[in-house]
Amino acid sequence: MRALRAALVQMTVQEKTEDSLARAEGFLRKAKEQGAQLALLPEMFCCPYQTKNFPLYAQREGGEVWQALSGMAKKYDLLLAAGSVPEVDGENRVYNTAYVFDREGRQIAKHRKLHLFDVEVEGGISFRESDTLTPGSSATTFDTPWGKMGLCICFDFRFPELVRLMADQGAQVILVPAAFNMTTGPAHWEILFRTRAMDNQLFTLGAAPARDPSSSYTSYGNSIVVSPWGTVLARLDEKENLLLTDLDLELVEKTRKEMPLHHGRRHDIYP
């Protein structure tokens, strides 16, 4: 059995970046105490989710937030998929960026959100990330001691081509820092995580901020872990909490052998 204990952090985002970092560290400490090897933080875990905030909170790669996250990965001996944060580059372009650090605190992956959340749902959510954010330009997979993993951010996960691409690149686990809201969450959250896991026969893990009804953007919460068979292995409610789950990575190969979807694909019909 190739086992991996994963911890998903569902935390309340604070107004001050340092307060959010301190809150995240408290959860990572608990995760390590409970035997976690991998930890996943939510989307924009240290920036209140408003378009106007992204440029205000944005930092360069290697800045104070990056250094704090690198230090936490090393301090707690965790493979840390550090949610996502606002990143600014040398041209003052702002991105929704996810960093991954190994257990020595070295950055081993970086993903800039490819698909920006620009939606107008009648009677529901209205949001335009493109008002202040720039989209990324590449899919992200990376190697770990437990096998290859893929990384995408929230709205990215709605696009099946991206998850299939990561699966084709060898990903056995897809990590998704996300912040679905009270319009999209009840309708689509579980369906998406189960469908992407089942279609690609891999694990899907989604970490969301805890629900704060007083915030301008209210997260659905419900951080979730789904197996390659499409089974929900664990799920939180809306409250702040830590979700720990043991992943048997041999289930990926077992599921693909028993239900050979990858080998059965008709590339002569659909390239």
N, C-alpha and C positions, 0 to 999 in steps of 0.2 A: 504493500500500500504506500503510494506517494502522497503523504498527508501534508496539508498546509493549514495552519490555524490563522484565519483572517479576522481582523477586527474592523468594523465599519463604525466610524464616529459620526453620530448625529447630534450636532451641537448648535447652540443658539449663537448667531453672529452678533458681535458687539460693535458699538460705534467706533471704539478705538482699536486700532490694529493690535497694539500690545496686549489688550485685554482678550482679544480673540486668540492670539498666539498662546497666552497663558491658559486659556480654557482648553485649547487643543492639546497642549502639553499634559494637562491633567488627565485627559482621556487616554493619551498615549501611555502615560505611566500605568494607568489601570490595565490597559491592553497588555502591556509587557508582563505585569504581575499575574495575568491570567493566561500566560503562555503564548500570546500572539507572536507570529513571525512576520506577518504583513498587516499594515494598517492603511486604511483609505479614509481621507478627509473629504468633506463636501465641496461642491462648487462654491467659489467666492466666499470661503469660510471666514475670511478676515476683512470683508468689504460689504457693507449693506448693499443689497442687490437693486441698484438704481443706475441708470445709464450715466447720470451726472456724476456719480461717485467714482466710476472706473478711472477716469483720468486723474482724479484727486488722490486716489489711493495707490495708483500705479507706481511700481518700482522697477528698476533695472534688474536683469538676471545677475545674481551675485550680491544684491542689495541686502538690507537688514532682514527682510522677511525670508529671503532665500537662505541666508546664513543661519537664521533661527531654525528653519526647517531641517537644514543639513545637520545642524547640531543635535536636534531631537532624534533624528534617525540614528546617529552614532551613539548618543547617550543611552537610548533604549534598545539598541541592537535590533532595529526593525527595518524591513524593506518598507519604505514610506512612500506611498502614492499620495502626495501632499495636496489633495483636493485641487482647486484652481484658485489663482490669484490674478489681479490685474497687473500686467507687465507692460512697460514702456521701452521702446527701443531707441537707438540713436537718432532716428528720424522723427521722434515724438509720436510714433504710431503706438496705439494701445491695443493689447491683445488680452483675451481670456486664456490664461496659460496654466497648464498642469505640469508640475515637476515630479520626477520620481528619483528618490535617493536610495542607495544601497545601505547595508548595515554599517558601513564605514563613513556614511555621510557624503559619498560621492554621487553626483548627479549622473544617472544612467539613462534618463529619458526626459523628453520635453515635448509637450503637445500644445499647440495653439488651436483653439476651437475653430473648426473649419466652417461650420454652418451657423450663422448668427441668427439669434432668436428674434425675428421680425414677424410679429403676428398681430392680427386684429380679429378677435373672436367676438362676434356680436353677443352682447350680454355677459361677456366674460373678460378675458385678459387682453390688454393692449400693451405692447412692448416693442421697442426697436433698439436692439443692441447695436445695430450699424450706425446709430447716431453718434456713438463715441468709440466703437471697437472696429478693428481691422481683422478680417478672417485669416486663419493660418493657411498653409499650402501643402501639407503632407499628412499622410496617415502615420500612426505611431505604434510600433511594436518593439519589444525589448526582451532580452534574455534575463532569466533569473535562475537561481539554483533549483527551482521547482518546475522549470520549463518556460516557454515563451508566453508573454502576456501582451494584450493590446490595451490601448488607452484612448478614450474619447470623452468629450464633455457634453453632457446634457442633450441639447438639440441635435448634436452629431448622431446620437444613438437612434434617431428616428429614420436614418437613411440606411436601408439594408445593404446597399452596395459597400458602404464603409466597413461594416462589421464583417461582411463576407470577405472583403479584401484582407482584413486582419487575420481572419481564420485561414485564408489561403496562404498567408505568410507564416502560419504555424502557431498562432495564438490559441491557447487552451483556456485562458481566462481573460475576460474583458472587464476592465475596471472603468467605472463611470461615475465620476463626481458630477452631481446633478442638483438641480433646484426646480423640479416641477412645481407648479402652483395649484391653487384650489380649483382652477378650471381644467387644466390638463391632467393633473395627478389622479383624481378619482376616475377619470375616463380611460387613461392610457398607460399609467405607470406600470402596473403589474403585467398587463397584456404585452407591452413592449419587452420587458425583461424576460418573460417566459418565451415569447416568440423568437427573439434573437438567440436565446440559449438553445431552443429546440431546433431551429433551422440550421444553426451552425455547429450544434452538438459540442457545446463548451459551457463553462461556467460564466454567468454574468453577475456582477456585483455592483450595486448602485448605492452610493452614500449621499444623503441629502441633509440640508440644514434642518434643525428642529423647527416646528411651527411656532411662529410668533405673530398672533393676530393683530398686534399693535404696529407691526411693520408695514411699510408701503407695499412690499412684495411678500406675500404670505406663502411660505413653502408648504408643500403637501407632507413632507417628512416621509415616513414609511420606507426607510432604508431596507434593502432587500438583497437576498442571495438566492440564485436559481441554478439548478443542476443542468447537466447536458441533456437530460431527459425532459426538461421543461418543468421540473418540480420545484416549488418554492421551499427551500430548505430552512429559511429563517426570514423574519420580517419584523420590523418595529412598528409602533403606532406613530403618532405625531410628536411625542414628547422627546426631550433630550435624553439620550441613552447611548450605550455602547452595545453593538451587536457582534457577538463572537460566534464563528462557525468553522467547523473542520471540513476542509475540502479534500475528498479522495480523488486525486488527479488521475488515477487509473480509470475512473469512470468515463473520461473523455475517450480513451482508446476503446474501452468496452462498448460504449454506446455506438461509436462509429463502426465497430466491427459487427454488432448485432443489427444495426440499421444503416447500411452502407450508402448514405446519401451522397457523400463526397465522391465515391467511386462511381455512383450511378448517374452522375450528372451528364447531360447530353450536350457536350460542347459543339457537336456538329449542328445543333439546332439553335442554341443560345450561347454565343461566345463569351 
